């Protein structure tokens, strides 16, 4: 149940930031246990930061 919650939250964070990812990139996310307790805003920030690095 926790695993599915983390997956749903990460999937939504990626969906909201997908247009920021440069074309041609494949990204694999590996969630850690802390993601289960992290506020959704922190997950959004982490995904935004990751996608910004992919543009560089």
mmCIF file of the N, C-alpha and C atoms, coordinates in Angstrom:
data_MODEL
# 
_entry.id   MODEL 
# 
loop_
_atom_site.group_PDB 
_atom_site.id 
_atom_site.type_symbol 
_atom_site.label_atom_id 
_atom_site.label_alt_id 
_atom_site.label_comp_id 
_atom_site.label_asym_id 
_atom_site.label_entity_id 
_atom_site.label_seq_id 
_atom_site.pdbx_PDB_ins_code 
_atom_site.Cartn_x 
_atom_site.Cartn_y 
_atom_site.Cartn_z 
_atom_site.occupancy 
_atom_site.B_iso_or_equiv 
_atom_site.pdbx_formal_charge 
_atom_site.auth_seq_id 
_atom_site.auth_comp_id 
_atom_site.auth_asym_id 
_atom_site.auth_atom_id 
_atom_site.pdbx_PDB_model_num 
ATOM 1   N N  . UNK A 1 1  ? 0.817  -1.180 0.000   1.00 0.00 ? 1  UNK A N  1 
ATOM 2   C CA . UNK A 1 1  ? 0.000  0.000  0.000   1.00 0.00 ? 1  UNK A CA 1 
ATOM 3   C C  . UNK A 1 1  ? 0.870  1.257  0.000   1.00 0.00 ? 1  UNK A C  1 
ATOM 4   N N  . UNK A 1 2  ? 1.919  1.290  0.800   1.00 0.00 ? 2  UNK A N  1 
ATOM 5   C CA . UNK A 1 2  ? 2.821  2.439  0.831   1.00 0.00 ? 2  UNK A CA 1 
ATOM 6   C C  . UNK A 1 2  ? 3.525  2.573  -0.511  1.00 0.00 ? 2  UNK A C  1 
ATOM 7   N N  . UNK A 1 3  ? 3.963  1.457  -1.071  1.00 0.00 ? 3  UNK A N  1 
ATOM 8   C CA . UNK A 1 3  ? 4.655  1.470  -2.355  1.00 0.00 ? 3  UNK A CA 1 
ATOM 9   C C  . UNK A 1 3  ? 3.771  2.088  -3.437  1.00 0.00 ? 3  UNK A C  1 
ATOM 10  N N  . UNK A 1 4  ? 2.515  1.713  -3.480  1.00 0.00 ? 4  UNK A N  1 
ATOM 11  C CA . UNK A 1 4  ? 1.600  2.255  -4.482  1.00 0.00 ? 4  UNK A CA 1 
ATOM 12  C C  . UNK A 1 4  ? 1.373  3.751  -4.276  1.00 0.00 ? 4  UNK A C  1 
ATOM 13  N N  . UNK A 1 5  ? 1.313  4.184  -3.043  1.00 0.00 ? 5  UNK A N  1 
ATOM 14  C CA . UNK A 1 5  ? 1.123  5.615  -2.751  1.00 0.00 ? 5  UNK A CA 1 
ATOM 15  C C  . UNK A 1 5  ? 2.321  6.408  -3.261  1.00 0.00 ? 5  UNK A C  1 
ATOM 16  N N  . UNK A 1 6  ? 3.513  5.903  -3.009  1.00 0.00 ? 6  UNK A N  1 
ATOM 17  C CA . UNK A 1 6  ? 4.720  6.574  -3.487  1.00 0.00 ? 6  UNK A CA 1 
ATOM 18  C C  . UNK A 1 6  ? 4.716  6.629  -5.011  1.00 0.00 ? 6  UNK A C  1 
ATOM 19  N N  . UNK A 1 7  ? 4.364  5.539  -5.649  1.00 0.00 ? 7  UNK A N  1 
ATOM 20  C CA . UNK A 1 7  ? 4.328  5.496  -7.110  1.00 0.00 ? 7  UNK A CA 1 
ATOM 21  C C  . UNK A 1 7  ? 3.334  6.502  -7.665  1.00 0.00 ? 7  UNK A C  1 
ATOM 22  N N  . UNK A 1 8  ? 2.160  6.592  -7.064  1.00 0.00 ? 8  UNK A N  1 
ATOM 23  C CA . UNK A 1 8  ? 1.148  7.545  -7.529  1.00 0.00 ? 8  UNK A CA 1 
ATOM 24  C C  . UNK A 1 8  ? 1.629  8.981  -7.383  1.00 0.00 ? 8  UNK A C  1 
ATOM 25  N N  . UNK A 1 9  ? 2.249  9.276  -6.253  1.00 0.00 ? 9  UNK A N  1 
ATOM 26  C CA . UNK A 1 9  ? 2.720  10.636 -6.001  1.00 0.00 ? 9  UNK A CA 1 
ATOM 27  C C  . UNK A 1 9  ? 3.856  11.007 -6.959  1.00 0.00 ? 9  UNK A C  1 
ATOM 28  N N  . UNK A 1 10 ? 4.789  10.103 -7.182  1.00 0.00 ? 10 UNK A N  1 
ATOM 29  C CA . UNK A 1 10 ? 5.884  10.381 -8.114  1.00 0.00 ? 10 UNK A CA 1 
ATOM 30  C C  . UNK A 1 10 ? 5.373  10.496 -9.545  1.00 0.00 ? 10 UNK A C  1 
ATOM 31  N N  . UNK A 1 11 ? 4.450  9.632  -9.909  1.00 0.00 ? 11 UNK A N  1 
ATOM 32  C CA . UNK A 1 11 ? 3.877  9.694  -11.257 1.00 0.00 ? 11 UNK A CA 1 
ATOM 33  C C  . UNK A 1 11 ? 3.212  11.051 -11.499 1.00 0.00 ? 11 UNK A C  1 
ATOM 34  N N  . UNK A 1 12 ? 2.502  11.563 -10.506 1.00 0.00 ? 12 UNK A N  1 
ATOM 35  C CA . UNK A 1 12 ? 1.848  12.862 -10.637 1.00 0.00 ? 12 UNK A CA 1 
ATOM 36  C C  . UNK A 1 12 ? 2.885  13.987 -10.699 1.00 0.00 ? 12 UNK A C  1 
ATOM 37  N N  . UNK A 1 13 ? 3.919  13.907 -9.903  1.00 0.00 ? 13 UNK A N  1 
ATOM 38  C CA . UNK A 1 13 ? 4.971  14.927 -9.932  1.00 0.00 ? 13 UNK A CA 1 
ATOM 39  C C  . UNK A 1 13 ? 5.643  14.957 -11.305 1.00 0.00 ? 13 UNK A C  1 
ATOM 40  N N  . UNK A 1 14 ? 5.870  13.806 -11.886 1.00 0.00 ? 14 UNK A N  1 
ATOM 41  C CA . UNK A 1 14 ? 6.462  13.739 -13.228 1.00 0.00 ? 14 UNK A CA 1 
ATOM 42  C C  . UNK A 1 14 ? 5.478  14.291 -14.251 1.00 0.00 ? 14 UNK A C  1 
ATOM 43  N N  . UNK A 1 15 ? 4.219  13.915 -14.156 1.00 0.00 ? 15 UNK A N  1 
ATOM 44  C CA . UNK A 1 15 ? 3.219  14.390 -15.111 1.00 0.00 ? 15 UNK A CA 1 
ATOM 45  C C  . UNK A 1 15 ? 3.153  15.908 -15.127 1.00 0.00 ? 15 UNK A C  1 
ATOM 46  N N  . UNK A 1 16 ? 3.208  16.524 -13.955 1.00 0.00 ? 16 UNK A N  1 
ATOM 47  C CA . UNK A 1 16 ? 3.124  17.976 -13.856 1.00 0.00 ? 16 UNK A CA 1 
ATOM 48  C C  . UNK A 1 16 ? 4.362  18.679 -14.409 1.00 0.00 ? 16 UNK A C  1 
ATOM 49  N N  . UNK A 1 17 ? 5.477  17.973 -14.520 1.00 0.00 ? 17 UNK A N  1 
ATOM 50  C CA . UNK A 1 17 ? 6.729  18.580 -14.968 1.00 0.00 ? 17 UNK A CA 1 
ATOM 51  C C  . UNK A 1 17 ? 7.238  18.013 -16.281 1.00 0.00 ? 17 UNK A C  1 
ATOM 52  N N  . UNK A 1 18 ? 6.472  17.182 -16.924 1.00 0.00 ? 18 UNK A N  1 
ATOM 53  C CA . UNK A 1 18 ? 6.942  16.473 -18.110 1.00 0.00 ? 18 UNK A CA 1 
ATOM 54  C C  . UNK A 1 18 ? 7.359  17.413 -19.235 1.00 0.00 ? 18 UNK A C  1 
ATOM 55  N N  . UNK A 1 19 ? 6.679  18.543 -19.387 1.00 0.00 ? 19 UNK A N  1 
ATOM 56  C CA . UNK A 1 19 ? 7.028  19.472 -20.463 1.00 0.00 ? 19 UNK A CA 1 
ATOM 57  C C  . UNK A 1 19 ? 8.395  20.113 -20.243 1.00 0.00 ? 19 UNK A C  1 
ATOM 58  N N  . UNK A 1 20 ? 8.925  20.038 -19.031 1.00 0.00 ? 20 UNK A N  1 
ATOM 59  C CA . UNK A 1 20 ? 10.232 20.617 -18.721 1.00 0.00 ? 20 UNK A CA 1 
ATOM 60  C C  . UNK A 1 20 ? 11.383 19.675 -19.071 1.00 0.00 ? 20 UNK A C  1 
ATOM 61  N N  . UNK A 1 21 ? 11.063 18.438 -19.375 1.00 0.00 ? 21 UNK A N  1 
ATOM 62  C CA . UNK A 1 21 ? 12.093 17.449 -19.713 1.00 0.00 ? 21 UNK A CA 1 
ATOM 63  C C  . UNK A 1 21 ? 12.451 17.580 -21.181 1.00 0.00 ? 21 UNK A C  1 
ATOM 64  N N  . UNK A 1 22 ? 13.736 17.638 -21.454 1.00 0.00 ? 22 UNK A N  1 
ATOM 65  C CA . UNK A 1 22 ? 14.202 17.770 -22.835 1.00 0.00 ? 22 UNK A CA 1 
ATOM 66  C C  . UNK A 1 22 ? 13.834 16.522 -23.626 1.00 0.00 ? 22 UNK A C  1 
ATOM 67  N N  . UNK A 1 23 ? 13.503 16.693 -24.909 1.00 0.00 ? 23 UNK A N  1 
ATOM 68  C CA . UNK A 1 23 ? 13.173 15.538 -25.750 1.00 0.00 ? 23 UNK A CA 1 
ATOM 69  C C  . UNK A 1 23 ? 14.341 14.564 -25.830 1.00 0.00 ? 23 UNK A C  1 
ATOM 70  N N  . UNK A 1 24 ? 14.023 13.299 -25.897 1.00 0.00 ? 24 UNK A N  1 
ATOM 71  C CA . UNK A 1 24 ? 15.044 12.269 -26.045 1.00 0.00 ? 24 UNK A CA 1 
ATOM 72  C C  . UNK A 1 24 ? 15.563 11.686 -24.744 1.00 0.00 ? 24 UNK A C  1 
ATOM 73  N N  . UNK A 1 25 ? 15.101 12.187 -23.620 1.00 0.00 ? 25 UNK A N  1 
ATOM 74  C CA . UNK A 1 25 ? 15.560 11.688 -22.331 1.00 0.00 ? 25 UNK A CA 1 
ATOM 75  C C  . UNK A 1 25 ? 14.637 10.587 -21.822 1.00 0.00 ? 25 UNK A C  1 
ATOM 76  N N  . UNK A 1 26 ? 15.241 9.563  -21.279 1.00 0.00 ? 26 UNK A N  1 
ATOM 77  C CA . UNK A 1 26 ? 14.522 8.537  -20.526 1.00 0.00 ? 26 UNK A CA 1 
ATOM 78  C C  . UNK A 1 26 ? 14.966 8.686  -19.076 1.00 0.00 ? 26 UNK A C  1 
ATOM 79  N N  . UNK A 1 27 ? 14.019 8.735  -18.168 1.00 0.00 ? 27 UNK A N  1 
ATOM 80  C CA . UNK A 1 27 ? 14.341 8.938  -16.759 1.00 0.00 ? 27 UNK A CA 1 
ATOM 81  C C  . UNK A 1 27 ? 13.753 7.791  -15.951 1.00 0.00 ? 27 UNK A C  1 
ATOM 82  N N  . UNK A 1 28 ? 14.567 7.221  -15.087 1.00 0.00 ? 28 UNK A N  1 
ATOM 83  C CA . UNK A 1 28 ? 14.119 6.170  -14.183 1.00 0.00 ? 28 UNK A CA 1 
ATOM 84  C C  . UNK A 1 28 ? 14.216 6.730  -12.770 1.00 0.00 ? 28 UNK A C  1 
ATOM 85  N N  . UNK A 1 29 ? 13.118 6.730  -12.065 1.00 0.00 ? 29 UNK A N  1 
ATOM 86  C CA . UNK A 1 29 ? 13.094 7.216  -10.693 1.00 0.00 ? 29 UNK A CA 1 
ATOM 87  C C  . UNK A 1 29 ? 13.072 6.034  -9.738  1.00 0.00 ? 29 UNK A C  1 
ATOM 88  N N  . UNK A 1 30 ? 13.892 6.125  -8.731  1.00 0.00 ? 30 UNK A N  1 
ATOM 89  C CA . UNK A 1 30 ? 13.905 5.118  -7.679  1.00 0.00 ? 30 UNK A CA 1 
ATOM 90  C C  . UNK A 1 30 ? 13.541 5.821  -6.380  1.00 0.00 ? 30 UNK A C  1 
ATOM 91  N N  . UNK A 1 31 ? 12.410 5.470  -5.833  1.00 0.00 ? 31 UNK A N  1 
ATOM 92  C CA . UNK A 1 31 ? 11.937 6.129  -4.617  1.00 0.00 ? 31 UNK A CA 1 
ATOM 93  C C  . UNK A 1 31 ? 12.569 5.493  -3.387  1.00 0.00 ? 31 UNK A C  1 
ATOM 94  N N  . UNK A 1 32 ? 12.891 6.331  -2.466  1.00 0.00 ? 32 UNK A N  1 
ATOM 95  C CA . UNK A 1 32 ? 13.407 5.868  -1.176  1.00 0.00 ? 32 UNK A CA 1 
ATOM 96  C C  . UNK A 1 32 ? 12.267 5.927  -0.164  1.00 0.00 ? 32 UNK A C  1 
ATOM 97  N N  . UNK A 1 33 ? 12.464 5.286  0.954   1.00 0.00 ? 33 UNK A N  1 
ATOM 98  C CA . UNK A 1 33 ? 11.424 5.208  1.978   1.00 0.00 ? 33 UNK A CA 1 
ATOM 99  C C  . UNK A 1 33 ? 10.979 6.598  2.435   1.00 0.00 ? 33 UNK A C  1 
ATOM 100 N N  . UNK A 1 34 ? 11.906 7.552  2.440   1.00 0.00 ? 34 UNK A N  1 
ATOM 101 C CA . UNK A 1 34 ? 11.566 8.908  2.885   1.00 0.00 ? 34 UNK A CA 1 
ATOM 102 C C  . UNK A 1 34 ? 10.509 9.551  1.990   1.00 0.00 ? 34 UNK A C  1 
ATOM 103 N N  . UNK A 1 35 ? 10.380 9.092  0.748   1.00 0.00 ? 35 UNK A N  1 
ATOM 104 C CA . UNK A 1 35 ? 9.373  9.645  -0.161  1.00 0.00 ? 35 UNK A CA 1 
ATOM 105 C C  . UNK A 1 35 ? 7.963  9.392  0.349   1.00 0.00 ? 35 UNK A C  1 
ATOM 106 N N  . UNK A 1 36 ? 7.776  8.376  1.138   1.00 0.00 ? 36 UNK A N  1 
ATOM 107 C CA . UNK A 1 36 ? 6.448  8.054  1.662   1.00 0.00 ? 36 UNK A CA 1 
ATOM 108 C C  . UNK A 1 36 ? 5.957  9.146  2.620   1.00 0.00 ? 36 UNK A C  1 
ATOM 109 N N  . UNK A 1 37 ? 6.877  9.753  3.334   1.00 0.00 ? 37 UNK A N  1 
ATOM 110 C CA . UNK A 1 37 ? 6.517  10.752 4.338   1.00 0.00 ? 37 UNK A CA 1 
ATOM 111 C C  . UNK A 1 37 ? 6.753  12.184 3.876   1.00 0.00 ? 37 UNK A C  1 
ATOM 112 N N  . UNK A 1 38 ? 7.397  12.344 2.729   1.00 0.00 ? 38 UNK A N  1 
ATOM 113 C CA . UNK A 1 38 ? 7.734  13.688 2.244   1.00 0.00 ? 38 UNK A CA 1 
ATOM 114 C C  . UNK A 1 38 ? 6.478  14.404 1.761   1.00 0.00 ? 38 UNK A C  1 
ATOM 115 N N  . UNK A 1 39 ? 6.394  15.689 2.014   1.00 0.00 ? 39 UNK A N  1 
ATOM 116 C CA . UNK A 1 39 ? 5.270  16.465 1.466   1.00 0.00 ? 39 UNK A CA 1 
ATOM 117 C C  . UNK A 1 39 ? 5.325  16.444 -0.062  1.00 0.00 ? 39 UNK A C  1 
ATOM 118 N N  . UNK A 1 40 ? 4.172  16.487 -0.688  1.00 0.00 ? 40 UNK A N  1 
ATOM 119 C CA . UNK A 1 40 ? 4.115  16.422 -2.141  1.00 0.00 ? 40 UNK A CA 1 
ATOM 120 C C  . UNK A 1 40 ? 4.916  17.555 -2.778  1.00 0.00 ? 40 UNK A C  1 
ATOM 121 N N  . UNK A 1 41 ? 4.939  18.717 -2.151  1.00 0.00 ? 41 UNK A N  1 
ATOM 122 C CA . UNK A 1 41 ? 5.689  19.857 -2.677  1.00 0.00 ? 41 UNK A CA 1 
ATOM 123 C C  . UNK A 1 41 ? 7.173  19.533 -2.776  1.00 0.00 ? 41 UNK A C  1 
ATOM 124 N N  . UNK A 1 42 ? 7.705  18.765 -1.833  1.00 0.00 ? 42 UNK A N  1 
ATOM 125 C CA . UNK A 1 42 ? 9.116  18.376 -1.880  1.00 0.00 ? 42 UNK A CA 1 
ATOM 126 C C  . UNK A 1 42 ? 9.378  17.426 -3.041  1.00 0.00 ? 42 UNK A C  1 
ATOM 127 N N  . UNK A 1 43 ? 8.444  16.541 -3.304  1.00 0.00 ? 43 UNK A N  1 
ATOM 128 C CA . UNK A 1 43 ? 8.599  15.641 -4.453  1.00 0.00 ? 43 UNK A CA 1 
ATOM 129 C C  . UNK A 1 43 ? 8.577  16.438 -5.755  1.00 0.00 ? 43 UNK A C  1 
ATOM 130 N N  . UNK A 1 44 ? 7.675  17.408 -5.843  1.00 0.00 ? 44 UNK A N  1 
ATOM 131 C CA . UNK A 1 44 ? 7.617  18.264 -7.028  1.00 0.00 ? 44 UNK A CA 1 
ATOM 132 C C  . UNK A 1 44 ? 8.943  18.994 -7.241  1.00 0.00 ? 44 UNK A C  1 
ATOM 133 N N  . UNK A 1 45 ? 9.480  19.561 -6.173  1.00 0.00 ? 45 UNK A N  1 
ATOM 134 C CA . UNK A 1 45 ? 10.752 20.277 -6.270  1.00 0.00 ? 45 UNK A CA 1 
ATOM 135 C C  . UNK A 1 45 ? 11.872 19.353 -6.716  1.00 0.00 ? 45 UNK A C  1 
ATOM 136 N N  . UNK A 1 46 ? 11.902 18.147 -6.188  1.00 0.00 ? 46 UNK A N  1 
ATOM 137 C CA . UNK A 1 46 ? 12.953 17.192 -6.554  1.00 0.00 ? 46 UNK A CA 1 
ATOM 138 C C  . UNK A 1 46 ? 12.867 16.812 -8.030  1.00 0.00 ? 46 UNK A C  1 
ATOM 139 N N  . UNK A 1 47 ? 11.666 16.603 -8.526  1.00 0.00 ? 47 UNK A N  1 
ATOM 140 C CA . UNK A 1 47 ? 11.484 16.253 -9.941  1.00 0.00 ? 47 UNK A CA 1 
ATOM 141 C C  . UNK A 1 47 ? 11.860 17.438 -10.822 1.00 0.00 ? 47 UNK A C  1 
ATOM 142 N N  . UNK A 1 48 ? 11.457 18.646 -10.421 1.00 0.00 ? 48 UNK A N  1 
ATOM 143 C CA . UNK A 1 48 ? 11.819 19.844 -11.182 1.00 0.00 ? 48 UNK A CA 1 
ATOM 144 C C  . UNK A 1 48 ? 13.339 19.989 -11.269 1.00 0.00 ? 48 UNK A C  1 
ATOM 145 N N  . UNK A 1 49 ? 14.016 19.777 -10.157 1.00 0.00 ? 49 UNK A N  1 
ATOM 146 C CA . UNK A 1 49 ? 15.472 19.893 -10.109 1.00 0.00 ? 49 UNK A CA 1 
ATOM 147 C C  . UNK A 1 49 ? 16.126 18.834 -11.016 1.00 0.00 ? 49 UNK A C  1 
ATOM 148 N N  . UNK A 1 50 ? 15.619 17.632 -10.975 1.00 0.00 ? 50 UNK A N  1 
ATOM 149 C CA . UNK A 1 50 ? 16.144 16.551 -11.807 1.00 0.00 ? 50 UNK A CA 1 
ATOM 150 C C  . UNK A 1 50 ? 15.969 16.877 -13.290 1.00 0.00 ? 50 UNK A C  1 
ATOM 151 N N  . UNK A 1 51 ? 14.789 17.329 -13.661 1.00 0.00 ? 51 UNK A N  1 
ATOM 152 C CA . UNK A 1 51 ? 14.530 17.642 -15.063 1.00 0.00 ? 51 UNK A CA 1 
ATOM 153 C C  . UNK A 1 51 ? 15.355 18.839 -15.528 1.00 0.00 ? 51 UNK A C  1 
ATOM 154 N N  . UNK A 1 52 ? 15.624 19.792 -14.635 1.00 0.00 ? 52 UNK A N  1 
ATOM 155 C CA . UNK A 1 52 ? 16.471 20.926 -14.980 1.00 0.00 ? 52 UNK A CA 1 
ATOM 156 C C  . UNK A 1 52 ? 17.895 20.446 -15.283 1.00 0.00 ? 52 UNK A C  1 
ATOM 157 N N  . UNK A 1 53 ? 18.371 19.461 -14.555 1.00 0.00 ? 53 UNK A N  1 
ATOM 158 C CA . UNK A 1 53 ? 19.695 18.904 -14.809 1.00 0.00 ? 53 UNK A CA 1 
ATOM 159 C C  . UNK A 1 53 ? 19.745 18.192 -16.145 1.00 0.00 ? 53 UNK A C  1 
ATOM 160 N N  . UNK A 1 54 ? 18.645 17.616 -16.562 1.00 0.00 ? 54 UNK A N  1 
ATOM 161 C CA . UNK A 1 54 ? 18.597 16.919 -17.845 1.00 0.00 ? 54 UNK A CA 1 
ATOM 162 C C  . UNK A 1 54 ? 18.670 17.887 -19.010 1.00 0.00 ? 54 UNK A C  1 
ATOM 163 N N  . UNK A 1 55 ? 18.267 19.133 -18.804 1.00 0.00 ? 55 UNK A N  1 
ATOM 164 C CA . UNK A 1 55 ? 18.306 20.137 -19.874 1.00 0.00 ? 55 UNK A CA 1 
ATOM 165 C C  . UNK A 1 55 ? 19.720 20.653 -20.088 1.00 0.00 ? 55 UNK A C  1 
ATOM 166 N N  . UNK A 1 56 ? 20.559 20.551 -19.092 1.00 0.00 ? 56 UNK A N  1 
ATOM 167 C CA . UNK A 1 56 ? 21.924 21.094 -19.188 1.00 0.00 ? 56 UNK A CA 1 
ATOM 168 C C  . UNK A 1 56 ? 22.801 20.267 -20.096 1.00 0.00 ? 56 UNK A C  1 
# 
